[in-house]
Amino acid sequence: MLKTQTTPEVGLVPEEIRRHNLGALLRLVHTTGPVSRAVLAKRMGLNRSTIMGLTAELSAAGLVREEHPTGARQPGRPSLMVRPESHRVYVLAFDVAVDRLVAARIGLGGEVLDRRVAPRVRAGADLEYVVDVVAGFGRELHRAAPPESLCVGLGASYCGMIRPGDGMVRFGPDMGWVDQAFGAELGRRLGLGLPVAVGNEAHLGAVAEQRRGAGAGWANLIYLHGDVGVGGGIIVGGELLDGDGGYGCELGHMVVNPHNGRPCGCGSRGCLEAEVGERALLDAAGRPADLFGRDAVRAVVADAGRGDPVAGAALGRIGDWLGIGVANLINLFNPGVVVFGGMLRDIYPGTAAQVRARMEINVLPVARERVRLSVSALGDDATLIGAGELGFSSLMGDPLERVASRAGTRDAAR
C-alpha cells in the first residue's frame, strides 16, 4: 500500500524520527512542488530550525534545492523555497493497458521528462511481447537520462489483479493473463538492479488523482477507470483501500443487474463492467463486433452529441447503469469526490444527467449533498503517474539511504 502518513508513530527513537521527518518533508515537496520553509514548518508541525536541518540534509543528498523566492516583495526576511531536483532524481514508470504500452522517465515532483509509447494488440496472453517492449523502452529512457542523474525506483501499472510484493499478475481477464510473473520478468530484463513495484491500474489511478489530479485535497475519493471493462480505486482517510490480499476495490465486478445482465469476463453476469464497459456501449449503439477501442467509443459519444438517436439511447442506457453503480458506492463509502478516468472520462459528460438522476433516486440525501463528480484531471496519464508514485515510495521511506545505495550502484557501473 502507498503510505501518506506525515506524523511519526509514538515510541520511535530519535534516528527513526529523523528518518521519518526526512521522508515526510521530501514527500510534501514531491507532491506539492516548490514550497517555502515556513509552509513546511506549519504543515509538519516542526520549528524552522528543524526544517532547516532537514532541508540541508536533503539538499546535500541532491534531492532538493533551496532558492530565494521570486516575484512580489514581502515585508521581513523571505523564507527560502524548497524545490524537488526533478531532473536529477527520477523513476522509470510503465503502464500496461489493454491497447497500449507506455514507459516514462518521471522526475521527483511528478514531472514526466521523457516517454515512449507502443500499441498493444488484443491477442491473448502476451507476457513475452509486453516485457520485451517495455523493458526496451526502459533501457532507452535510462540511457538517455543525464549522466549525473539517479534512477531511484521502478513502478508499473497493469490492467489486472496484482499480488503485492512480487508483481505477479494473478488474473488479467481482458488479455487472458493468469499467474504471470510480470514484475520479476520485467525487473530481470531491465537489468538495473532494482525490483519492479507493480500495482493495479485503477488503484494507482486513484492515488495519482488524489495526490495530483481531480481529487487533490480530498481524503476520501473513488476513482472509476474504464478500459475494456471497469476498474476501481478507493481512497479512505488518505489511504488506498486494497483489501486483505491486495485484490480489493474490484468495483467493476459489483453486480448491478443480476436477473438479466450481460455476461462478464469474470464468469458472472450483470457486473458493472459488463453493463457499462466498452462492448456494452458499442453493442447498444449497433456497432459491429469487429469494431472496438477508444476511437470507436469516442465515435459513439460524438454521434450522440450530434443528435444521433441510436447513439444517444446507447449513452442513456450506459449512463443509467453507471449511475446505479455510483449510487451504491456513494452510499457505501461517502466519498468527497468520484473521478471518472480512462474510457469513462470520454463517456461521463454524455451520461452525467443519467448518473445524477440515479443519485437523486438511490443515494441517501445526507451522503449526496456534498459529493462532487469529476472527470480525471490527469487524463490517460493517471495510471502512468500512479506507477511513478509507486516507484518513488521506497525513496520516501528512507531518502538518504536510498540515494546512497543507488549512487553507489551507479558509480560502480561506470
C-alpha positions in Angstrom: 0.0 0.0 0.0 1.2 3.5 -0.7 1.5 5.4 2.6 1.0 9.1 3.1 1.5 9.4 6.8 3.3 12.6 8.0 3.1 12.2 11.8 5.7 9.8 13.3 4.5 6.9 15.4 4.8 7.1 19.2 7.8 5.3 20.6 10.3 5.9 17.8 13.9 6.5 18.7 15.4 9.9 17.6 17.1 8.4 14.5 13.8 6.8 13.4 12.0 10.2 13.9 14.7 12.0 11.9 14.3 9.4 9.0 10.6 9.7 9.2 10.7 13.5 9.0 13.1 13.4 6.1 10.7 11.2 4.2 7.7 13.3 5.2 9.3 16.5 4.1 10.5 15.1 0.8 7.0 13.7 0.1 5.5 17.2 0.7 8.0 18.7 -1.7 7.4 15.9 -4.2 3.7 16.2 -4.1 3.1 20.0 -3.8 6.1 21.3 -5.8 8.2 24.3 -4.7 7.2 25.2 -1.1 8.7 27.6 1.5 10.4 26.5 4.7 7.7 28.4 6.6 4.9 26.4 4.9 6.8 23.1 5.5 7.2 24.0 9.2 3.5 24.7 9.5 2.4 21.6 7.6 4.7 19.3 9.5 4.3 20.9 13.0 8.1 21.4 13.4 10.1 24.5 14.2 12.0 26.3 11.5 15.5 25.3 12.7 14.5 21.6 12.5 13.1 22.2 9.0 16.4 24.0 8.0 18.4 21.0 9.2 16.2 18.5 7.3 16.3 20.5 4.1 20.1 20.9 4.4 20.4 17.1 4.5 18.1 16.5 1.6 19.9 19.2 -0.4 23.3 17.7 0.3 22.0 14.4 -1.0 20.9 16.0 -4.2 17.1 15.5 -3.6 16.1 19.2 -3.2 17.5 22.6 -3.7 16.8 25.8 -1.9 16.3 29.2 -3.6 15.2 32.7 -2.7 11.6 33.3 -3.8 10.9 35.4 -6.9 8.1 37.8 -7.5 6.4 40.4 -5.3 8.4 41.5 -2.3 7.0 40.9 1.2 7.9 42.6 4.5 10.5 40.8 6.6 13.1 38.2 5.6 11.6 35.9 3.0 11.5 32.1 3.6 13.6 30.1 1.2 11.8 27.9 -1.3 12.5 24.2 -1.4 12.2 22.6 -4.8 12.5 19.0 -5.9 15.5 18.1 -8.0 13.2 16.9 -10.8 15.9 16.5 -13.5 18.4 14.7 -11.2 16.3 12.1 -9.4 13.8 10.0 -11.3 12.0 6.7 -11.6 11.0 4.7 -14.6 7.3 4.1 -14.8 5.4 1.6 -17.0 1.7 1.5 -17.9 0.4 -1.7 -19.5 -3.1 -1.1 -20.7 -5.3 -3.2 -23.0 -4.5 -1.3 -26.1 -1.2 0.5 -25.4 2.2 0.2 -23.7 3.8 3.3 -22.1 7.1 3.9 -20.4 8.3 7.1 -19.0 11.1 8.7 -17.0 9.4 10.7 -14.2 11.3 13.2 -12.2 11.0 13.8 -8.5 8.0 16.2 -8.2 5.9 14.2 -10.7 7.2 15.7 -13.9 7.2 13.4 -17.0 10.6 14.1 -18.5 10.6 11.6 -21.4 8.3 8.8 -22.7 7.8 6.0 -25.2 4.5 4.6 -26.5 3.6 1.5 -28.5 0.3 -0.2 -29.4 -0.7 -3.5 -27.8 -2.8 -5.8 -29.9 -5.6 -7.7 -28.3 -4.2 -11.2 -29.0 -4.4 -13.1 -25.7 -1.6 -13.8 -23.2 1.4 -11.8 -24.4 3.8 -11.6 -21.4 6.9 -12.0 -23.7 5.8 -9.3 -26.0 4.8 -6.8 -23.3 8.1 -7.3 -21.3 10.2 -7.1 -24.5 8.6 -3.8 -25.5 8.5 -2.0 -22.1 11.9 -3.3 -21.0 13.4 -2.0 -24.2 11.7 1.4 -23.7 13.0 1.4 -20.1 16.6 0.8 -21.1 16.3 3.6 -23.8 15.0 6.0 -21.2 17.7 5.1 -18.7 20.5 5.6 -21.3 19.0 8.9 -22.4 19.0 10.3 -18.8 21.7 12.8 -17.9 24.9 11.1 -16.6 24.7 12.8 -13.2 21.0 11.7 -12.7 19.9 8.9 -10.5 17.2 6.3 -11.0 15.7 5.5 -7.6 12.8 3.2 -8.4 10.7 1.3 -10.9 6.9 1.2 -10.9 4.4 -0.4 -13.2 0.7 -0.3 -13.7 -1.1 -3.4 -15.0 -4.8 -3.9 -16.0 -5.4 -6.8 -13.7 -5.3 -8.2 -10.2 -1.7 -8.0 -8.8 -0.2 -9.9 -5.9 1.5 -7.5 -3.6 5.2 -8.0 -3.1 6.3 -9.7 -6.3 4.3 -8.2 -9.1 2.6 -11.4 -10.1 -0.5 -10.8 -12.3 -2.9 -13.3 -10.7 -5.8 -12.5 -13.1 -6.0 -10.2 -16.1 -9.3 -11.3 -17.8 -9.2 -8.9 -20.8 -5.9 -10.5 -22.1 -6.1 -13.9 -20.6 -3.2 -13.4 -18.1 -3.3 -15.9 -15.2 -0.4 -16.1 -12.7 2.1 -14.3 -15.0 5.4 -13.2 -13.3 5.3 -9.7 -14.8 7.2 -7.8 -12.2 10.0 -10.3 -11.8 10.5 -10.8 -15.5 10.4 -7.0 -16.2 13.0 -6.4 -13.5 15.3 -9.1 -14.9 15.0 -7.8 -18.4 15.7 -4.2 -17.4 18.8 -5.2 -15.5 19.0 -2.1 -13.4 19.5 -3.8 -10.0 16.1 -2.6 -8.8 12.8 -4.5 -8.2 9.7 -3.5 -10.1 6.8 -2.5 -7.9 3.6 -3.4 -9.7 0.1 -2.2 -8.9 -3.4 -2.5 -10.3 -4.1 0.4 -12.8 -7.2 1.7 -11.1 -5.6 1.6 -7.7 -2.7 3.6 -9.0 -5.0 5.9 -10.9 -6.8 6.7 -7.7 -3.6 7.5 -5.9 -2.5 9.8 -8.7 -5.8 11.7 -8.9 -5.8 12.1 -5.1 -2.3 13.5 -5.0 -2.1 15.4 -8.2 -5.4 15.4 -10.1 -9.1 15.9 -9.7 -9.1 14.6 -6.1 -6.2 16.8 -4.8 -7.1 17.9 -1.3 -9.7 15.2 -0.7 -9.1 12.5 1.8 -12.0 10.3 0.6 -12.2 9.5 -3.1 -13.5 6.9 -5.5 -11.8 6.5 -8.9 -13.5 4.6 -11.7 -11.3 3.6 -14.6 -12.9 2.4 -17.9 -10.9 0.3 -20.4 -12.5 -2.8 -21.9 -14.0 -3.2 -18.5 -14.2 -1.1 -15.4 -11.7 -1.0 -12.5 -11.8 1.0 -9.3 -9.7 2.5 -6.6 -10.9 3.8 -3.3 -9.1 6.3 -1.0 -10.3 6.3 2.6 -8.8 8.8 5.0 -6.0 9.4 2.6 -5.0 5.8 2.3 -5.6 3.3 -0.6 -8.1 0.6 0.4 -6.6 -2.6 -1.0 -8.2 -5.4 0.9 -6.7 -8.4 2.8 -4.8 -9.9 -0.2 -4.3 -6.7 -2.2 -7.2 -7.5 -4.5 -9.8 -5.1 -3.1 -11.9 -2.5 -4.9 -12.8 -4.6 -7.9 -15.7 -2.2 -8.5 -16.3 -3.4 -12.0 -17.4 -6.7 -10.6 -20.1 -5.3 -8.4 -23.3 -6.9 -9.6 -25.8 -4.3 -10.6 -28.1 -6.4 -12.9 -28.4 -9.9 -11.5 -31.5 -11.1 -13.3 -31.0 -10.4 -17.0 -27.5 -8.9 -17.0 -24.9 -9.2 -19.7 -22.2 -12.0 -19.3 -19.0 -10.7 -17.8 -15.4 -11.9 -18.4 -15.2 -13.0 -14.8 -17.8 -15.7 -15.3 -20.6 -13.8 -13.6 -23.5 -11.8 -15.2 -24.7 -8.2 -14.7 -21.4 -6.9 -13.3 -20.9 -3.1 -13.6 -18.3 -3.5 -16.2 -20.5 -5.9 -18.3 -23.2 -3.2 -18.3 -21.1 -0.1 -18.9 -17.9 -1.3 -20.5 -16.7 -0.8 -24.0 -18.6 -3.7 -25.5 -21.8 -2.8 -23.8 -21.8 0.7 -25.3 -20.8 -0.4 -28.8 -23.5 -3.2 -28.8 -26.1 -0.8 -27.6 -25.1 1.6 -30.4 -25.4 -1.1 -33.0 -21.7 -1.1 -33.9 -20.2 -4.3 -35.4 -18.4 -6.9 -33.2 -15.1 -6.2 -35.0 -15.2 -2.6 -34.1 -13.6 -1.8 -30.7 -11.2 0.5 -28.9 -11.2 4.1 -27.7 -11.7 5.6 -31.1 -14.9 3.5 -31.5 -16.1 4.6 -28.1 -15.4 8.3 -28.9 -17.3 7.9 -32.2 -20.4 6.9 -30.4 -20.1 9.8 -28.0 -19.6 12.2 -30.9 -22.6 10.8 -32.8 -24.7 11.2 -29.7 -23.6 14.8 -29.4 -24.7 15.4 -33.0 -28.1 14.1 -32.2 -27.9 10.6 -33.5 -30.9 8.8 -31.7 -29.3 5.3 -31.5 -26.0 6.6 -30.1 -27.9 8.9 -27.7 -30.1 6.0 -26.5 -26.9 3.8 -26.0 -25.3 6.5 -23.9 -28.5 6.9 -21.9 -28.6 3.1 -21.2 -24.9 3.1 -20.1 -25.4 6.2 -18.0 -28.3 4.6 -16.1 -26.3 1.5 -15.1 -23.2 3.7 -14.3 -25.5 5.8 -12.1 -26.7 2.7 -10.2 -23.0 1.7 -9.6 -22.0 5.2 -8.5 -25.1 5.4 -6.2 -24.1 2.2 -4.5 -20.5 3.3 -4.0 -21.5 6.7 -2.6 -23.9 5.0 -0.1 -21.1 2.6 1.0 -18.1 5.0 1.2 -19.4 8.6 1.4 -16.6 10.0 -0.8 -15.9 13.7 -1.3 -15.3 13.2 -5.0 -15.9 10.5 -7.6 -13.5 10.6 -10.5 -14.1 9.1 -13.9 -11.0 8.0 -15.8 -9.9 6.1 -18.9 -12.8 5.4 -21.3 -15.2 6.7 -18.7 -13.6 10.1 -19.0 -15.0 10.2 -22.5 -18.4 8.7 -21.6 -19.2 10.6 -18.5 -20.0 14.1 -19.9 -22.7 12.5 -22.1 -24.1 10.4 -19.3 -23.9 12.9 -16.4 -27.7 13.6 -16.4 -28.5 9.9 -16.0 -25.8 9.4 -13.3 -27.1 12.4 -11.3 -30.7 11.2 -11.8 -29.8 7.9 -10.2 -28.1 9.7 -7.4 -31.2 11.6 -6.7 -33.3 8.4 -6.5 -30.9 6.0 -4.9 -28.4 7.9 -2.7 -29.2 8.9 0.8 -29.7 12.7 0.9 -27.0 13.3 3.5 -24.5 11.3 1.5 -25.1 13.1 -1.8 -25.3 16.7 -0.5 -21.5 17.3 -0.8 -20.2 14.7 -3.2 -18.6 16.1 -6.4 -18.4 14.2 -9.7 -15.4 14.9 -11.9 -13.5 13.6 -14.9 -9.9 12.7 -14.5 -7.6 15.8 -14.5 -4.6 13.7 -15.5 -6.3 12.1 -18.5 -4.7 8.9 -19.9 -1.6 9.7 -17.8 -3.4 8.9 -14.5 -2.3 5.3 -14.3 1.2 6.1 -15.5 1.6 8.9 -12.9 0.3 6.4 -10.3 3.0 3.9 -11.4 5.6 6.7 -10.9 4.3 7.3 -7.3 4.7 3.6 -6.6 8.3 3.7 -7.9 9.0 6.7 -5.6 7.6 5.0 -2.5 10.8 3.4 -1.3 12.7 6.7 -1.6 10.1 8.4 0.7 10.6 5.6 3.3 14.4 6.3 3.7 15.6 9.1 1.3 19.2 9.3 2.3 19.8 5.5 2.4 18.1 5.0 -0.9 20.1 7.7 -2.6 23.4 6.5 -1.2 22.7 2.9 -2.3 21.7 3.9 -5.8 24.6 6.3 -6.2 27.0 3.5 -5.2 25.5 1.2 -7.8 25.6 3.9 -10.5 29.3 4.7 -9.7 30.3 1.1 -9.7 28.8 0.6 -13.1 30.9 3.3 -14.7 
